[in-house]
Amino acid sequence: MTTATTVDVRPSASPLRNYYFLRAGVAAAWVVAAFTVGASNPLAGAVLLVLYPAWDALANVLDARGAGGYRANRSQMVNAVVSVLAALGMLGGLAVGINAAIGVFGLWAVLAGLLQLLTGVRRWRTYGAQWAMILSGGQSVLAGGFFTWMATGPVLLSITTVAGYAGFGAFYFLVSALWLTFRKA
């Protein structure tokens, strides 16, 4: 008599969990730097502002490479390209002023949020536990729209304007990492 066994063919969530921990840590460190060095030194704040989407580009490439390759992760690859263009756009925006750079940041947050939403929905079938990433993507779209609107106003913005956004990003990545760590297999 033979018995049939089922094998779980779902990929290991460990690399994704580790990636989420890395993203949470980098975002948290960025927030601390933004509220300390960036808030007191406008040049440092400008550098941090440009570094945020540049890091996001690298992180999306690392994520795509570790999660089945570039072809299987088109939304991350598009997100990487959008993030590089945003970093360059923010450099150009800084020549005009901080509000212009934050306006570009806002547009980037909208596009990156939409792409994160798509990635979370796609990954739900494979890994589950993507609700925090989906919420994060939706919140990014809303926050990005708000930053873009704020940038057109008369108030001079600063790095601290967007630091809370990064803080929520750190929180969502941490929640996702913990969820993948403690979920039942």
Secondary structure, DSSP 8 states (H G I E B T S, - for coil): ------------SHHHHHHHHHHHHHHHHHHHHIIIIIHH-HHHHHHHHHHHHHHHHHHHHHHHHHTT-TGGGHHHHHHHHHHHHHHHHHHHHHHH-HHHHHHHHHHHHHHHHHHHHHHHHHHHHHH---HHHHHHHHHHHHHHHHHHHHHTSSS---HHHHHHHHHHHHHHHHHHHHHHHHS--
